[in-house]
Amino acid sequence: MKKALKLITLVVAMMLVSVMFIACVPSNPEKAEKKLKDAGYSVIVTEITDAMESMSDELDGVSYVVYANKDDDTVMIYYFEKGADAKDAYDEMKEEQEEAGDELKDFVIKKSGKAVVVASSKDAWKDIN
C-alpha cells in the first residue's frame, strides 16, 4: 500500500510540473505581446489572412505570428488553428535545426498546445517562458 501511495504521489507531482511548464507560454497573441513588451522587446503581432496564407506554404494553418526583438534576442511565436498543425510545424523546425548544425544550435524551439515558439537564445526563451 505504501509503495502504491508513493507511486501515485510521484505521478501526480510529475503531472503538475508538466502542466506548469506548458502553461508558461502565453496562450494567445495578446498575452504574448504584453509579456514580451514588459520584458523590453519591440513586438509586432500579425493576424494571418487567407491572402497571406495563400502566398506561402510556411503559413498553412497559422492564425497569428508574434515577432519580438530586443538587442540580439529574437522571439517568434506561431499560433496555429489546430494542435496537429503546430506539431507538424514543430517537427519540421526541429529537423531543420538539426540539419543546420552549429548555425542554429543556440536557438530554442518549443511547442505548447497550438503554439510553436522559436527563440534565438536561452535568455530569449526565458523572457517568454
Backbone as ProteinMPNN parsed JSONL, in Angstrom:
{"seq_chain_A": "MKKALKLITLVVAMMLVSVMFIACVPSNPEKAEKKLKDAGYSVIVTEITDAMESMSDELDGVSYVVYANKDDDTVMIYYFEKGADAKDAYDEMKEEQEEAGDELKDFVIKKSGKAVVVASSKDAWKDIN", "coords_chain_A": {"N_chain_A": [[0.823, -1.2, 0.0], [1.94, 1.248, 0.805], [3.899, 1.577, -1.148], [2.329, 1.885, -3.436], [1.027, 4.277, -2.823], [3.225, 6.033, -2.754], [4.0, 5.862, -5.422], [1.725, 6.898, -6.733], [1.774, 9.503, -5.689], [4.195, 10.413, -6.792], [3.582, 10.32, -9.558], [1.479, 12.2, -9.704], [2.87, 14.501, -8.906], [4.694, 14.739, -11.044], [2.915, 15.232, -13.13], [1.884, 17.724, -12.371], [4.182, 19.344, -12.524], [4.654, 19.159, -15.28], [2.338, 20.408, -16.306], [2.699, 22.978, -15.276], [5.026, 23.749, -16.663], [4.171, 23.728, -19.356], [2.103, 25.581, -19.25], [3.355, 28.005, -19.083], [3.943, 29.325, -21.484], [2.489, 31.967, -23.21], [-1.009, 31.837, -23.861], [-2.324, 33.111, -25.927], [-1.989, 35.57, -28.603], [-2.23, 38.212, -27.609], [-1.572, 38.092, -24.885], [1.047, 37.206, -25.122], [2.204, 39.378, -26.453], [2.001, 41.385, -24.463], [3.579, 40.253, -22.4], [6.102, 40.106, -23.61], [6.574, 42.813, -24.276], [6.653, 43.869, -21.696], [9.045, 42.749, -20.945], [10.795, 44.276, -22.316], [10.957, 44.109, -25.1], [10.565, 44.992, -28.578], [7.57, 44.625, -30.267], [5.663, 42.931, -32.737], [2.534, 41.986, -33.795], [0.89, 39.865, -35.95], [-1.983, 39.116, -37.716], [-2.78, 36.353, -39.604], [-4.014, 36.373, -42.768], [-6.264, 34.916, -45.233], [-5.304, 35.568, -47.763], [-2.6, 36.097, -47.251], [-1.803, 33.59, -46.336], [-2.112, 32.054, -48.619], [0.025, 32.863, -50.116], [2.273, 31.629, -49.145], [3.45, 28.443, -48.277], [4.523, 28.046, -45.825], [2.923, 29.272, -43.973], [0.654, 27.797, -43.646], [-2.19, 26.982, -41.866], [-1.557, 28.712, -39.805], [-2.626, 31.159, -37.54], [-1.908, 33.491, -36.178], [1.105, 35.443, -35.896], [3.642, 36.268, -33.719], [6.167, 38.533, -33.463], [9.145, 39.418, -31.954], [11.735, 41.574, -30.787], [14.763, 42.3, -29.138], [17.668, 43.897, -28.566], [20.111, 41.583, -29.262], [18.432, 39.463, -29.198], [15.743, 37.459, -30.358], [12.339, 36.582, -30.648], [9.915, 34.435, -31.924], [6.574, 33.581, -32.238], [4.373, 31.24, -33.325], [1.024, 30.935, -33.74], [-1.233, 28.422, -34.144], [-4.195, 27.181, -35.834], [-4.93, 24.588, -35.347], [-3.885, 21.988, -33.171], [-2.55, 19.784, -34.272], [-1.414, 20.833, -36.6], [0.414, 22.57, -35.466], [2.114, 20.746, -34.226], [3.163, 19.393, -36.469], [4.54, 21.522, -37.706], [6.366, 22.144, -35.684], [7.874, 19.741, -35.573], [9.025, 19.817, -38.117], [10.549, 22.197, -37.941], [12.374, 21.497, -35.904], [13.745, 19.45, -37.19], [14.949, 20.891, -39.294], [16.594, 22.496, -37.744], [18.372, 20.607, -36.668], [19.599, 19.734, -39.032], [20.926, 22.051, -39.771], [22.99, 22.243, -38.01], [25.693, 23.687, -36.262], [24.992, 26.297, -36.868], [22.362, 26.938, -36.034], [22.334, 26.081, -33.424], [22.046, 27.376, -30.944], [19.463, 28.231, -30.874], [16.194, 28.023, -29.452], [13.537, 25.893, -29.665], [10.238, 25.308, -29.092], [7.13, 23.635, -28.409], [3.835, 24.345, -27.48], [0.737, 23.412, -26.812], [-1.271, 24.851, -29.183], [0.693, 26.463, -30.118], [3.907, 27.383, -31.425], [7.079, 28.14, -30.412], [9.905, 30.006, -31.266], [13.008, 30.851, -30.265], [15.876, 32.927, -30.185], [17.853, 32.453, -28.368], [18.721, 31.005, -25.145], [18.238, 32.881, -23.182], [16.331, 34.535, -24.409], [14.274, 32.688, -24.589], [13.69, 32.354, -21.891], [12.554, 34.81, -21.377], [10.025, 34.655, -22.543], [8.948, 32.448, -21.46]], "CA_chain_A": [[0.0, 0.0, 0.0], [2.824, 2.413, 0.871], [4.538, 1.717, -2.461], [1.319, 2.417, -4.355], [0.822, 5.688, -2.461], [4.415, 6.765, -3.213], [3.937, 5.917, -6.884], [0.663, 7.848, -7.091], [2.277, 10.836, -5.349], [5.196, 10.757, -7.787], [2.899, 10.571, -10.829], [0.764, 13.478, -9.584], [3.882, 15.562, -8.892], [5.201, 14.892, -12.409], [1.86, 15.863, -13.929], [1.822, 19.145, -12.004], [5.354, 20.008, -13.099], [4.414, 19.24, -16.725], [1.318, 21.433, -16.54], [3.301, 24.287, -15.006], [5.943, 24.063, -17.742], [3.416, 24.016, -20.57], [1.258, 26.748, -19.035], [4.148, 29.234, -19.047], [3.897, 30.008, -22.777], [1.189, 32.65, -23.316], [-1.992, 31.067, -24.623], [-2.819, 33.857, -27.081], [-1.062, 36.621, -29.035], [-2.318, 39.415, -26.778], [-0.793, 37.837, -23.672], [2.451, 37.148, -25.526], [2.625, 40.751, -26.722], [2.176, 42.071, -23.187], [4.711, 39.677, -21.679], [7.339, 40.494, -24.281], [6.755, 44.255, -24.099], [7.075, 44.056, -20.31], [10.44, 42.324, -20.872], [11.613, 45.228, -23.058], [11.018, 43.806, -26.529], [9.694, 45.615, -29.575], [6.718, 43.496, -30.643], [4.708, 43.05, -33.834], [1.584, 40.871, -33.859], [0.273, 39.841, -37.271], [-3.015, 38.116, -37.973], [-2.556, 35.795, -40.938], [-5.244, 36.34, -43.565], [-6.275, 33.897, -46.294], [-4.435, 36.029, -48.852], [-1.213, 35.887, -46.827], [-1.567, 32.153, -46.251], [-2.006, 31.505, -49.971], [1.309, 33.266, -50.698], [3.37, 30.838, -48.613], [3.109, 27.187, -47.614], [5.031, 28.137, -44.454], [1.891, 29.836, -43.109], [-0.529, 26.929, -43.619], [-2.738, 26.709, -40.551], [-1.148, 29.721, -38.823], [-3.617, 32.231, -37.402], [-1.188, 34.693, -35.748], [2.543, 35.372, -35.664], [4.166, 37.316, -32.842], [7.601, 38.739, -33.685], [9.672, 40.33, -30.936], [13.175, 41.763, -30.876], [15.413, 43.13, -28.124], [19.115, 43.759, -28.732], [20.448, 40.458, -30.136], [17.471, 38.384, -28.981], [14.528, 37.444, -31.163], [11.348, 35.557, -30.323], [8.781, 34.328, -32.838], [5.579, 32.616, -31.788], [3.383, 30.927, -34.342], [-0.202, 30.378, -33.176], [-1.918, 27.631, -35.162], [-5.612, 26.911, -35.628], [-5.062, 23.21, -34.871], [-2.713, 21.442, -32.496], [-1.836, 18.883, -35.179], [-0.596, 21.675, -37.486], [1.523, 23.063, -34.638], [3.05, 19.631, -34.048], [3.852, 19.191, -37.747], [5.483, 22.635, -37.886], [7.425, 21.959, -34.689], [8.728, 18.644, -36.023], [9.783, 20.298, -39.282], [11.537, 23.171, -37.471], [13.42, 20.777, -35.178], [14.529, 18.745, -38.203], [15.778, 21.898, -39.959], [17.608, 22.91, -36.784], [19.372, 19.543, -36.618], [20.328, 19.735, -40.298], [21.751, 23.254, -39.84], [24.164, 22.048, -37.157], [26.13, 24.765, -35.369], [24.385, 27.568, -37.254], [21.145, 27.18, -35.253], [22.402, 25.292, -32.193], [21.64, 28.167, -29.781], [18.031, 28.511, -30.947], [15.314, 27.183, -28.648], [12.263, 25.683, -30.359], [9.333, 24.578, -28.192], [5.712, 23.603, -28.766], [2.924, 24.347, -26.339], [-0.629, 23.447, -27.322], [-1.368, 25.249, -30.589], [1.728, 27.466, -30.381], [5.302, 26.985, -31.568], [7.939, 29.27, -30.059], [11.284, 29.956, -31.721], [13.765, 31.899, -29.59], [17.247, 32.933, -30.683], [18.782, 32.078, -27.299], [18.061, 30.559, -23.909], [17.75, 34.082, -22.495], [15.074, 34.94, -25.061], [13.275, 31.707, -24.192], [13.301, 32.669, -20.505], [11.694, 36.008, -21.393], [8.655, 34.322, -22.939], [8.508, 31.293, -20.679]], "C_chain_A": [[0.867, 1.264, 0.0], [3.5, 2.657, -0.473], [3.571, 2.322, -3.465], [1.082, 3.897, -4.091], [1.994, 6.545, -2.919], [4.383, 6.935, -4.735], [2.891, 6.921, -7.35], [1.116, 9.281, -6.822], [3.29, 11.308, -6.383], [4.551, 11.106, -9.129], [2.172, 11.915, -10.793], [1.75, 14.637, -9.603], [4.434, 15.809, -10.29], [4.175, 15.571, -13.308], [1.784, 17.364, -13.629], [2.999, 19.923, -12.581], [5.169, 20.177, -14.605], [3.413, 20.335, -17.051], [1.895, 22.82, -16.312], [4.232, 24.695, -16.13], [5.186, 24.478, -18.995], [2.633, 25.317, -20.423], [2.033, 28.059, -19.077], [4.144, 29.995, -20.363], [2.53, 30.671, -22.893], [0.244, 31.935, -24.277], [-2.563, 31.8, -25.827], [-1.868, 35.009, -27.406], [-1.071, 37.865, -28.147], [-1.497, 39.26, -25.504], [0.699, 37.795, -23.987], [2.993, 38.55, -25.771], [2.903, 41.491, -25.421], [3.414, 41.573, -22.45], [6.039, 40.112, -22.293], [7.6, 41.995, -24.162], [7.231, 44.565, -22.685], [8.54, 43.663, -20.106], [11.356, 43.21, -21.712], [11.756, 44.979, -24.543], [10.159, 44.764, -27.34], [8.9, 44.471, -30.18], [5.802, 43.864, -31.798], [3.841, 41.796, -33.812], [0.865, 40.957, -35.196], [-0.768, 38.74, -37.337], [-2.84, 37.655, -39.411], [-3.896, 35.673, -41.658], [-5.148, 35.229, -44.61], [-5.333, 34.282, -47.429], [-2.965, 35.806, -48.494], [-0.868, 34.401, -46.815], [-1.383, 31.549, -47.636], [-0.678, 31.85, -50.637], [2.465, 32.379, -50.23], [2.856, 29.579, -47.931], [3.545, 27.198, -46.153], [3.951, 28.605, -43.483], [0.622, 28.987, -43.051], [-0.957, 26.64, -42.189], [-2.383, 27.711, -39.473], [-2.212, 30.808, -38.757], [-2.968, 33.547, -36.983], [0.302, 34.394, -35.668], [2.908, 36.558, -34.781], [5.67, 37.362, -33.083], [8.085, 39.76, -32.671], [11.19, 40.371, -31.017], [13.649, 42.68, -29.765], [16.908, 42.874, -28.22], [19.407, 42.614, -29.708], [19.466, 39.294, -30.013], [16.218, 38.564, -29.823], [13.636, 36.308, -30.698], [10.267, 35.604, -31.396], [7.854, 33.253, -32.296], [4.554, 32.469, -32.897], [2.188, 30.3, -33.63], [-0.982, 29.703, -34.299], [-3.387, 27.446, -34.807], [-5.825, 25.527, -35.02], [-3.753, 22.755, -34.234], [-1.885, 20.53, -33.394], [-0.938, 19.663, -36.141], [0.616, 22.216, -36.733], [2.569, 21.966, -34.458], [3.842, 19.38, -35.323], [4.906, 20.27, -37.977], [6.66, 22.502, -36.929], [8.402, 20.88, -35.145], [9.61, 19.077, -37.193], [10.871, 21.286, -38.865], [12.685, 22.488, -36.739], [14.33, 20.027, -36.15], [15.469, 19.712, -38.926], [16.894, 22.375, -39.034], [18.733, 21.872, -36.704], [20.233, 19.538, -37.877], [21.279, 20.929, -40.401], [22.993, 23.155, -38.96], [24.44, 23.25, -36.266], [25.448, 26.098, -35.642], [23.165, 27.919, -36.393], [21.161, 26.491, -33.887], [21.928, 26.055, -30.959], [20.148, 28.482, -29.762], [17.265, 27.527, -30.071], [13.983, 27.104, -29.385], [11.4, 24.799, -29.462], [7.914, 24.644, -28.741], [4.897, 23.567, -27.494], [1.506, 24.483, -26.872], [-0.643, 23.741, -28.806], [-0.317, 26.283, -30.965], [3.094, 26.807, -30.531], [6.134, 28.244, -31.338], [9.339, 29.013, -30.6], [11.993, 31.142, -31.077], [15.224, 31.784, -30.005], [18.272, 32.54, -29.63], [17.997, 31.575, -26.091], [17.531, 31.751, -23.125], [16.433, 34.565, -23.087], [13.957, 33.969, -24.682], [12.782, 31.998, -22.783], [12.36, 33.863, -20.468], [10.24, 35.688, -21.75], [8.091, 33.195, -22.08], [8.051, 31.713, -19.319]], "O_chain_A": [[0.574, 2.228, -0.708], [3.659, 3.803, -0.894], [3.956, 3.18, -4.26], [0.95, 4.684, -5.029], [1.797, 7.655, -3.414], [4.695, 8.002, -5.263], [3.146, 7.707, -8.263], [0.871, 10.172, -7.635], [3.257, 12.464, -6.807], [4.939, 12.086, -9.764], [2.246, 12.684, -11.752], [1.494, 15.653, -10.25], [4.625, 16.959, -10.685], [4.532, 16.392, -14.152], [1.635, 18.175, -14.543], [2.827, 21.039, -13.071], [5.496, 21.231, -15.15], [3.626, 21.111, -17.983], [1.611, 23.742, -17.076], [4.241, 25.861, -16.526], [5.53, 25.478, -19.626], [2.517, 26.076, -21.384], [1.422, 29.127, -19.103], [4.327, 31.212, -20.357], [1.51, 30.011, -22.695], [0.641, 31.492, -25.355], [-3.219, 31.184, -26.668], [-1.038, 35.382, -26.578], [-0.033, 38.499, -27.955], [-0.805, 40.19, -25.091], [1.517, 38.289, -23.212], [4.103, 38.875, -25.351], [3.933, 42.153, -25.292], [4.203, 42.368, -21.938], [6.983, 40.446, -21.577], [8.745, 42.402, -23.966], [8.101, 45.413, -22.487], [9.203, 44.178, -19.206], [12.553, 42.942, -21.817], [12.609, 45.591, -25.186], [9.154, 45.282, -26.852], [9.476, 43.454, -30.567], [5.238, 44.958, -31.84], [4.355, 40.678, -33.811], [0.297, 41.995, -35.538], [-0.479, 37.578, -37.051], [-2.761, 38.473, -40.327], [-4.793, 34.959, -41.21], [-4.074, 34.672, -44.838], [-4.646, 33.429, -47.99], [-2.177, 35.375, -49.336], [0.22, 34.003, -47.231], [-0.583, 30.63, -47.809], [-0.29, 31.208, -51.613], [3.527, 32.376, -50.852], [1.942, 29.636, -47.108], [3.006, 26.452, -45.335], [4.057, 28.353, -42.283], [-0.378, 29.409, -42.47], [-0.177, 26.114, -41.394], [-2.85, 27.588, -38.341], [-2.65, 31.32, -39.788], [-3.427, 34.614, -37.39], [0.714, 33.263, -35.411], [2.535, 37.697, -35.057], [6.363, 36.357, -32.926], [7.507, 40.839, -32.542], [11.846, 39.362, -31.276], [13.028, 43.704, -29.478], [17.366, 41.757, -27.982], [18.989, 42.673, -30.865], [19.648, 38.257, -30.651], [15.704, 39.672, -29.978], [14.109, 35.214, -30.393], [9.764, 36.674, -31.737], [8.29, 32.158, -31.94], [3.951, 33.443, -33.346], [2.321, 29.256, -32.991], [-1.346, 30.344, -35.286], [-3.777, 27.539, -33.644], [-6.779, 25.311, -34.272], [-2.664, 23.093, -34.699], [-0.659, 20.504, -33.293], [0.164, 19.219, -36.464], [1.71, 22.311, -37.289], [3.77, 22.229, -34.528], [5.054, 19.175, -35.271], [6.027, 19.974, -38.391], [7.809, 22.72, -37.312], [9.616, 21.08, -35.109], [10.793, 18.743, -37.248], [11.99, 21.225, -39.375], [13.845, 22.856, -36.928], [15.545, 19.975, -35.955], [16.639, 19.399, -39.147], [18.011, 22.629, -39.485], [19.91, 22.229, -36.675], [21.449, 19.361, -37.803], [22.324, 20.834, -41.045], [23.946, 23.911, -39.149], [23.542, 23.766, -35.601], [25.337, 26.936, -34.746], [22.965, 29.088, -36.061], [20.112, 26.336, -33.262], [21.448, 25.434, -30.01], [19.625, 28.948, -28.75], [17.631, 26.357, -29.959], [13.375, 28.13, -29.692], [11.786, 23.682, -29.117], [7.547, 25.585, -29.445], [5.224, 22.849, -26.548], [1.117, 25.555, -27.334], [-0.095, 22.978, -29.602], [-0.421, 26.916, -32.016], [3.403, 25.818, -29.866], [5.922, 29.273, -31.98], [9.892, 27.929, -30.416], [11.628, 32.295, -31.309], [15.748, 30.68, -30.16], [19.438, 32.317, -29.956], [16.775, 31.702, -26.027], [16.492, 31.652, -22.474], [15.525, 34.959, -22.355], [12.817, 34.387, -24.476], [11.586, 31.899, -22.511], [11.467, 33.924, -19.624], [9.326, 36.381, -21.302], [6.875, 33.025, -21.997], [7.643, 30.873, -18.518]]}, "name": "protein", "num_of_chains": 1, "seq": "MKKALKLITLVVAMMLVSVMFIACVPSNPEKAEKKLKDAGYSVIVTEITDAMESMSDELDGVSYVVYANKDDDTVMIYYFEKGADAKDAYDEMKEEQEEAGDELKDFVIKKSGKAVVVASSKDAWKDIN"}
